[in-house]
């Protein structure tokens, strides 16, 4: 039995209390055990974005050249030390859950459980530094010490029991993968602009606004405002943060000037980052709208932001650039689906390709080969909460939980895979 989960995003909670409770993991794995008629082996693949070293305000409090997108040549050691501190803090915040994943799974299944770790974009640093690789392995109970983690799970190279190929999926997302299609370790180590959007924009919004609010509102309102602002981390699509800010702070009209000024501050900070200007030069295309134009436009919206015009600004932005890029996950879903089709075209012997990254669970039948092999693309979604903008206004927050299970022929000759997605809407 081969189990895939992804996009857990364990964090240090400086950017919000978004960690998943231990009870969710206990329940899921006991359900897998109880509902599986027979399993010869148990393998669990952590398919990326498990430990999130990007969604934290810690980086905002260290000098810019000591952040992962700073001067890596001159400050590599300091960046590594900061990353290890974030890792230690998030391990402490999730100690019970991680102890269960390390030692409790054997008790659940009554046998040793093999665990495989495939890094994504938000845990990219876990594969860059040797000490962090060792921390991940020690935390989850994976042998191998400081050896690099693989970037794919290729069952055809590991015994061909399941006919499954898996990768996190950020490799196909130009916002979150800066390497080449050589797919080597140095490619995966490159800093993508998505790291800056997640930290220097999304995480900085509550960080900056609350700093500027200071004592201008009562403590109970301040706590509520902080919570609402930190939930921006779960808003999808990303551009909806403009609507989100309007929606969440409209109850505090006295804060309009503070919010406008705070977003202008965030924009100016972003524009002044050395990485950003290098990225503009590297990706800008002459006489053609590209990724750099979209980022520049979004930052200009922030720089001249007016909360009263937030919805109008978002609509204009979408009309100019469409629903792709930072503005929507749907583009990533389509892109990954197309890549899955391309994968099966060139590798016809696999039954399934599995990816995560988009936080949107999918099961996409791709084709039946001339030999009768049915091929399916599966996306493992997320275990995080997502806020989706309503069709006629507002936001609905729903907790998601997705996993996929594959069976060997000698475990279940009549069943290849099953996927389960649960949703929980709390009042």
C-alpha positions as CSV (number, residue, x, y, z in Angstrom):
1,X,0.0,0.0,0.0
2,X,1.4,3.3,-1.1
3,X,-0.1,6.5,0.5
4,X,0.5,10.1,-0.8
5,X,-0.2,13.2,1.2
6,X,1.1,16.7,0.5
7,X,0.9,20.4,1.3
8,X,0.6,20.1,5.1
9,X,2.5,23.4,5.5
10,X,3.7,22.9,9.1
11,X,4.7,26.5,10.2
12,X,6.2,28.3,13.2
13,X,2.9,30.2,13.7
14,X,4.4,33.7,13.5
15,X,2.3,34.3,10.4
16,X,-0.8,32.7,11.9
17,X,-2.1,29.6,13.7
18,X,-2.7,27.4,10.7
19,X,-1.2,24.1,11.8
20,X,-3.2,20.9,11.5
21,X,-4.2,19.2,14.7
22,X,-2.9,15.8,15.7
23,X,-6.4,14.3,15.8
24,X,-6.7,14.7,12.0
25,X,-3.6,12.6,11.4
26,X,-4.7,9.9,13.9
27,X,-8.1,9.7,12.3
28,X,-6.9,9.5,8.7
29,X,-4.3,6.8,9.2
30,X,-6.6,4.7,11.4
31,X,-9.3,5.0,8.7
32,X,-6.8,3.9,6.0
33,X,-6.0,0.9,8.2
34,X,-9.6,0.0,8.9
35,X,-10.9,0.4,5.4
36,X,-8.0,-1.5,3.7
37,X,-8.8,-5.2,3.4
38,X,-5.2,-6.3,3.1
39,X,-1.8,-4.6,2.9
40,X,1.5,-6.3,2.4
41,X,3.5,-3.2,3.1
42,X,2.9,0.4,4.0
43,X,4.7,3.3,2.3
44,X,3.9,6.9,2.9
45,X,5.1,9.6,0.5
46,X,5.2,13.1,1.9
47,X,4.9,14.8,-1.5
48,X,6.2,18.3,-0.8
49,X,5.4,21.5,1.2
50,X,5.4,19.6,4.5
51,X,7.7,21.9,6.5
52,X,7.1,25.5,5.4
53,X,10.1,27.7,6.0
54,X,8.8,30.5,3.9
55,X,5.4,31.4,5.5
56,X,6.9,33.1,8.6
57,X,7.5,36.6,9.7
58,X,10.9,35.6,11.0
59,X,12.6,36.5,7.7
60,X,11.1,40.0,8.0
61,X,13.0,40.7,11.1
62,X,16.5,39.8,9.8
63,X,18.6,41.9,7.4
64,X,17.4,41.6,3.8
65,X,20.7,40.1,2.7
66,X,20.3,37.3,5.2
67,X,17.1,36.0,3.8
68,X,17.0,33.1,1.3
69,X,16.6,35.6,-1.6
70,X,19.4,37.9,-0.3
71,X,23.1,37.6,-0.7
72,X,23.5,33.8,-0.7
73,X,27.1,34.0,-1.7
74,X,28.2,36.1,1.2
75,X,25.6,35.1,3.8
76,X,24.9,31.5,3.1
77,X,25.9,30.4,6.6
78,X,23.7,33.0,8.3
79,X,20.7,32.1,6.0
80,X,21.2,28.4,7.0
81,X,21.2,29.3,10.7
82,X,18.0,31.3,10.3
83,X,16.4,28.5,8.4
84,X,17.4,26.0,11.2
85,X,15.8,28.3,13.8
86,X,12.5,28.4,11.9
87,X,12.6,24.6,11.5
88,X,13.2,24.1,15.2
89,X,10.4,26.5,16.1
90,X,7.9,24.8,13.8
91,X,8.9,21.4,15.1
92,X,8.2,22.6,18.6
93,X,4.8,24.0,17.6
94,X,3.9,20.6,16.0
95,X,5.7,18.3,18.4
96,X,2.8,15.9,19.2
97,X,1.8,15.6,15.5
98,X,5.4,15.0,14.4
99,X,6.0,12.5,17.1
100,X,3.0,10.5,15.9
101,X,4.3,10.6,12.3
102,X,7.7,9.4,13.4
103,X,6.7,6.7,15.9
104,X,3.0,6.3,16.1
105,X,2.3,5.0,12.6
106,X,3.9,1.6,13.4
107,X,1.4,1.2,16.2
108,X,-1.5,2.1,13.9
109,X,-0.5,-0.4,11.1
110,X,1.1,-3.0,13.2
111,X,4.2,-3.1,11.1
112,X,7.1,-0.9,10.1
113,X,6.1,2.0,7.8
114,X,8.5,3.3,5.1
115,X,8.4,7.0,4.7
116,X,9.6,8.9,1.7
117,X,10.1,12.7,1.5
118,X,9.9,14.7,-1.7
119,X,10.5,18.4,-1.1
120,X,8.3,21.0,-2.7
121,X,8.9,24.8,-3.1
122,X,8.0,25.8,0.5
123,X,10.4,23.2,2.0
124,X,13.0,23.8,-0.7
125,X,15.5,24.9,2.0
126,X,15.1,21.5,3.7
127,X,17.0,20.0,0.7
128,X,19.5,22.8,0.3
129,X,21.3,22.4,3.6
130,X,22.7,19.2,5.0
131,X,21.7,19.9,8.6
132,X,18.1,20.5,7.6
133,X,18.0,17.3,5.6
134,X,19.1,15.5,8.8
135,X,16.5,17.4,10.9
136,X,13.7,16.3,8.5
137,X,14.8,12.7,8.7
138,X,15.2,12.7,12.4
139,X,11.8,14.3,12.8
140,X,9.9,11.9,10.6
141,X,12.0,8.8,11.3
142,X,13.5,8.5,7.8
143,X,17.0,6.9,7.4
144,X,19.7,8.5,5.3
145,X,21.3,11.1,7.4
146,X,22.3,14.2,5.5
147,X,21.9,12.7,2.0
148,X,19.9,14.8,-0.5
149,X,16.2,14.0,-0.9
150,X,14.9,12.8,-4.2
151,X,12.8,15.1,-6.3
152,X,10.5,12.4,-7.6
153,X,9.1,9.1,-6.6
154,X,9.5,6.7,-9.5
155,X,7.9,3.3,-8.8
156,X,9.2,1.9,-12.1
157,X,12.7,2.3,-10.7
158,X,11.8,0.9,-7.3
159,X,10.3,-2.5,-8.2
160,X,7.3,-1.6,-10.4
161,X,4.7,-2.7,-7.9
162,X,2.4,0.3,-8.4
163,X,3.2,1.8,-11.8
164,X,3.1,5.3,-10.2
165,X,5.3,8.4,-10.8
166,X,5.0,11.4,-8.4
167,X,6.5,14.8,-7.9
168,X,5.4,17.9,-6.0
169,X,4.4,19.7,-9.2
170,X,6.0,23.1,-8.6
171,X,8.5,22.2,-11.3
172,X,5.8,23.1,-13.8
173,X,4.9,26.4,-12.1
174,X,7.2,29.3,-13.3
175,X,6.2,31.3,-10.2
176,X,7.6,28.7,-7.9
177,X,10.4,27.0,-9.8
178,X,13.4,28.9,-11.1
179,X,15.5,26.1,-12.4
180,X,15.8,24.5,-15.8
181,X,14.2,21.3,-17.2
182,X,17.5,19.5,-16.4
183,X,15.8,18.9,-13.0
184,X,19.1,18.6,-11.1
185,X,19.8,19.6,-7.5
186,X,21.1,23.0,-8.4
187,X,17.9,23.7,-10.4
188,X,15.8,22.9,-7.4
189,X,18.0,25.0,-5.1
190,X,17.2,28.2,-7.1
191,X,15.1,30.8,-5.3
192,X,11.7,31.4,-7.1
193,X,9.8,34.7,-7.0
194,X,6.9,32.8,-5.3
195,X,9.0,32.7,-2.1
196,X,9.0,36.5,-2.0
197,X,5.3,36.8,-2.8
198,X,4.5,34.4,0.1
199,X,6.8,36.1,2.6
200,X,7.5,39.7,1.5
201,X,3.9,40.3,0.5
202,X,1.4,37.9,2.0
203,X,3.2,37.4,5.4
204,X,4.1,41.1,5.5
205,X,0.5,42.3,5.2
206,X,-0.6,41.5,8.8
207,X,2.9,42.1,10.1
208,X,3.0,45.7,8.7
209,X,-0.6,46.7,9.3
210,X,-0.6,45.6,12.9
211,X,2.7,47.4,13.5
212,X,1.1,50.6,12.1
213,X,-2.2,50.1,13.9
214,X,-0.4,49.9,17.2
215,X,-2.7,51.3,19.9
216,X,-5.4,52.9,17.7
217,X,-8.0,50.3,18.4
218,X,-9.0,48.3,21.5
219,X,-7.2,45.0,22.2
220,X,-10.2,42.8,21.4
221,X,-10.6,44.5,18.0
222,X,-6.9,44.2,17.5
223,X,-6.9,40.5,18.1
224,X,-9.8,40.0,15.7
225,X,-8.1,42.1,13.0
226,X,-4.8,40.3,13.4
227,X,-6.6,36.9,13.0
228,X,-8.5,38.1,9.9
229,X,-5.4,39.5,8.3
230,X,-3.3,36.4,9.0
231,X,-5.9,34.3,7.2
232,X,-4.8,36.0,4.0
233,X,-2.4,33.1,3.8
234,X,-5.3,30.8,3.0
235,X,-7.1,33.1,0.5
236,X,-7.4,31.6,-3.1
237,X,-6.8,32.9,-5.7
238,X,-4.0,35.2,-4.5
239,X,-5.4,38.3,-6.2
240,X,-8.5,38.0,-4.0
241,X,-6.4,39.5,-1.2
242,X,-7.6,42.9,-2.5
243,X,-11.2,41.8,-2.0
244,X,-10.3,40.1,1.3
245,X,-8.8,43.3,2.7
246,X,-11.9,45.2,1.7
247,X,-14.2,42.5,3.1
248,X,-12.4,42.1,6.4
249,X,-11.6,45.6,7.4
250,X,-14.7,47.3,6.3
251,X,-15.9,47.0,9.9
252,X,-13.0,49.2,10.9
253,X,-13.4,52.2,8.6
254,X,-11.1,54.3,10.8
255,X,-8.2,52.1,9.6
256,X,-8.4,52.9,6.0
257,X,-5.5,55.3,6.0
258,X,-3.4,52.9,8.0
259,X,-4.1,50.1,5.6
260,X,-3.4,52.2,2.5
261,X,-0.1,53.4,4.0
262,X,0.9,49.9,5.1
263,X,0.3,48.4,1.6
264,X,2.4,51.3,0.1
265,X,5.1,50.5,2.6
266,X,5.0,46.8,1.5
267,X,5.2,47.7,-2.1
268,X,8.2,50.0,-1.6
269,X,10.0,47.3,0.4
270,X,9.4,44.8,-2.4
271,X,10.6,47.1,-5.1
272,X,13.8,47.7,-3.2
273,X,14.8,44.1,-2.9
274,X,17.9,43.2,-4.9
275,X,16.4,39.9,-6.0
276,X,13.3,41.5,-7.4
277,X,15.3,43.8,-9.8
278,X,17.5,40.9,-10.9
279,X,14.4,38.8,-11.5
280,X,12.8,41.5,-13.6
281,X,15.9,41.7,-15.8
282,X,16.0,37.9,-16.1
283,X,12.4,37.3,-17.1
284,X,11.3,40.5,-18.8
285,X,10.3,40.2,-22.4
286,X,10.5,43.2,-24.8
287,X,7.1,44.2,-26.3
288,X,5.3,41.3,-24.6
289,X,3.2,41.1,-21.5
290,X,4.9,38.6,-19.2
291,X,5.3,37.6,-15.5
292,X,7.3,40.6,-14.6
293,X,4.5,42.9,-15.9
294,X,2.0,41.2,-13.7
295,X,4.1,41.5,-10.6
296,X,4.9,45.1,-11.4
297,X,1.3,45.9,-11.8
298,X,0.3,44.2,-8.6
299,X,2.9,46.1,-6.7
300,X,1.8,49.4,-8.2
301,X,-1.8,48.5,-7.1
302,X,-0.4,48.1,-3.5
303,X,1.7,51.2,-3.8
304,X,-1.3,53.4,-4.7
305,X,-3.9,51.3,-2.9
306,X,-7.2,52.7,-1.7
307,X,-9.4,50.4,0.3
308,X,-12.5,52.0,-1.1
309,X,-11.5,51.0,-4.6
310,X,-10.1,47.6,-3.8
311,X,-12.7,45.6,-5.7
312,X,-12.5,47.9,-8.7
313,X,-8.7,47.6,-8.8
314,X,-8.9,43.8,-8.6
315,X,-11.4,43.7,-11.5
316,X,-9.1,46.0,-13.6
317,X,-6.1,43.8,-12.8
318,X,-8.0,40.6,-13.9
319,X,-9.2,42.2,-17.1
320,X,-5.6,43.1,-18.1
321,X,-3.8,39.9,-17.1
322,X,-6.6,37.3,-17.1
323,X,-6.9,34.6,-14.4
324,X,-3.4,33.2,-14.7
325,X,-0.2,33.6,-12.7
326,X,-0.5,35.0,-9.2
327,X,-4.1,35.8,-9.8
328,X,-5.5,32.2,-9.8
329,X,-4.7,28.6,-9.0
330,X,-6.8,27.5,-11.9
331,X,-4.1,28.3,-14.3
332,X,-1.7,26.0,-12.4
333,X,-4.3,23.2,-12.4
334,X,-4.6,23.4,-16.1
335,X,-0.9,23.6,-16.6
336,X,-0.2,20.6,-14.4
337,X,-3.0,18.6,-16.1
338,X,-1.4,19.4,-19.5
339,X,2.0,18.3,-18.2
340,X,0.4,15.0,-17.0
341,X,-0.9,14.4,-20.5
342,X,2.5,15.1,-21.9
343,X,4.1,12.8,-19.3
344,X,1.9,9.8,-20.3
345,X,2.6,10.5,-24.0
346,X,6.3,10.0,-23.4
347,X,6.1,7.3,-20.6
348,X,3.2,5.0,-21.6
349,X,3.9,2.3,-19.0
350,X,2.7,4.2,-15.9
351,X,-0.8,3.9,-14.6
352,X,-0.8,7.2,-12.7
353,X,1.1,10.4,-12.1
354,X,0.6,12.1,-8.7
355,X,1.3,15.8,-7.9
356,X,0.3,18.3,-5.3
357,X,1.2,22.0,-5.1
358,X,-2.0,23.6,-6.3
359,X,-4.1,22.8,-3.1
360,X,-6.9,21.7,-5.4
361,X,-7.6,17.9,-5.3
362,X,-8.2,16.4,-8.7
363,X,-8.6,13.1,-10.4
364,X,-8.2,13.5,-14.2
365,X,-8.6,10.5,-16.5
366,X,-6.1,11.0,-19.3
367,X,-6.3,8.1,-21.7
368,X,-6.5,4.4,-22.3
369,X,-3.4,3.1,-24.1
370,X,-3.5,0.8,-27.1
371,X,-2.6,-2.0,-24.6
372,X,-5.6,-1.1,-22.5
373,X,-3.7,0.6,-19.7
374,X,-5.9,3.3,-18.0
375,X,-3.9,6.4,-17.1
376,X,-5.0,8.9,-14.5
377,X,-3.5,12.2,-13.1
378,X,-4.2,12.7,-9.4
379,X,-3.6,15.8,-7.4
380,X,-3.3,15.4,-3.6
381,X,-4.7,18.8,-2.7
382,X,-3.9,20.1,0.8
383,X,-4.8,19.6,4.4
384,X,-5.0,23.4,4.9
385,X,-8.0,25.7,5.2
386,X,-8.9,27.6,2.0
387,X,-10.9,30.8,1.7
388,X,-12.7,30.9,-1.6
389,X,-14.4,34.1,-2.8
390,X,-18.1,33.7,-3.1
391,X,-19.9,33.9,-6.5
392,X,-21.7,37.0,-5.4
393,X,-19.5,38.3,-2.6
394,X,-17.8,37.5,0.6
395,X,-15.5,34.6,1.4
396,X,-16.2,31.0,2.5
397,X,-13.6,29.2,4.6
398,X,-13.5,25.5,4.3
399,X,-11.0,23.0,5.7
400,X,-9.8,20.4,3.2
401,X,-8.1,17.0,3.7
402,X,-7.0,14.8,0.8
403,X,-5.0,11.6,0.5
404,X,-4.5,9.0,-2.2
405,X,-3.9,5.3,-1.7
406,X,-2.5,2.8,-4.3
407,X,-2.5,-1.0,-4.0
408,X,-0.2,-3.7,-5.2
409,X,-1.7,-6.5,-7.2
410,X,-1.1,-8.9,-4.3
411,X,-2.8,-6.6,-1.9
412,X,-6.0,-5.9,-3.9
413,X,-6.1,-7.5,-7.4
414,X,-9.3,-5.7,-8.3
415,X,-8.4,-2.2,-7.1
416,X,-5.6,0.1,-8.2
417,X,-6.2,3.3,-6.3
418,X,-8.6,5.4,-4.2
419,X,-8.6,9.0,-3.3
420,X,-10.5,10.7,-0.5
421,X,-11.2,14.3,0.0
422,X,-13.0,15.6,3.1
423,X,-14.3,19.1,3.7
424,X,-15.2,20.7,7.0
425,X,-17.1,23.9,7.3
426,X,-17.1,25.3,10.8
427,X,-19.4,28.0,12.2
